[in-house]
Amino acid sequence: MDRMGRARLLAIFLALPLAVISAEDEVTKAPYVEVGDCWSYQTTGTEFRGAPTEYEVCVVFIDTAKDVIMAVATTKADGKEVETSYSLRWDPRVTRTRLIIPSGTRFFRFPMRAGDTFETEYEFKDAQRGPNAGKAKMRHKVVGWESVTVPAGTFRGMRTDSEGTVQRYDRMYTFAQTQSTWYVPEVNRVVKYRYENPDRWVQEELTGYRLKK
């Protein structure tokens, strides 16, 4: 190998660490969402006895001034519709299971970068389940970019792992909880979500999506 060839090879090796660092340091921007955007998921877990439950959630209204996304979740098996709401960053306000979470509670922080940490503390109530109410605390860590495969395909997602506790006011006990999410910028939403506590686990995976832009 001549001197020029060795110089080129050296340049390639020197550039590789920079490329790796650049990829790891890449930040995840906040989602861009339009009315008419839709995502489909399948849900499994102890509440469903292992059988998947499929639903589609579609954006029907956005108010940027009030930091609100409103969407309708439709269960595919029976066509049942549930109104849900989120912040512009997909922080839940009223969930598909009718859990009500105060405005301002953050579950996602953008831009996201590997190594970021933050905490969430909020009170909740669930009208659908009667007296279900309490306070939750979560510590979140952005783990980093990861390949994630779901029914909709294989994506490069930013993984966040969380752990904490839930204090139930109605039952006067406290239990541990953990969750993991995989957010994919090209999808503008989480493609996989898993939640566990001592009594139950739930997992959701993306099966398809349609975006206006």
Secondary structure as GFF3:
##gff-version 3
##sequence-region A 1 213
A	DSSP	alpha_helix	3	25	.	.	.	ID=ss1
A	DSSP	beta_strand	38	45	.	.	.	ID=ss2
A	DSSP	three_ten_helix	46	48	.	.	.	ID=ss3
A	DSSP	beta_strand	53	63	.	.	.	ID=ss4
A	DSSP	beta_strand	68	75	.	.	.	ID=ss5
A	DSSP	beta_strand	81	86	.	.	.	ID=ss6
A	DSSP	beta_strand	92	94	.	.	.	ID=ss7
A	DSSP	beta_strand	99	100	.	.	.	ID=ss8
A	DSSP	beta_strand	117	126	.	.	.	ID=ss9
A	DSSP	three_ten_helix	127	129	.	.	.	ID=ss10
A	DSSP	beta_strand	133	150	.	.	.	ID=ss11
A	DSSP	beta_strand	153	168	.	.	.	ID=ss12
A	DSSP	beta_strand	173	184	.	.	.	ID=ss13
A	DSSP	beta_strand	189	197	.	.	.	ID=ss14
A	DSSP	beta_strand	200	210	.	.	.	ID=ss15
###
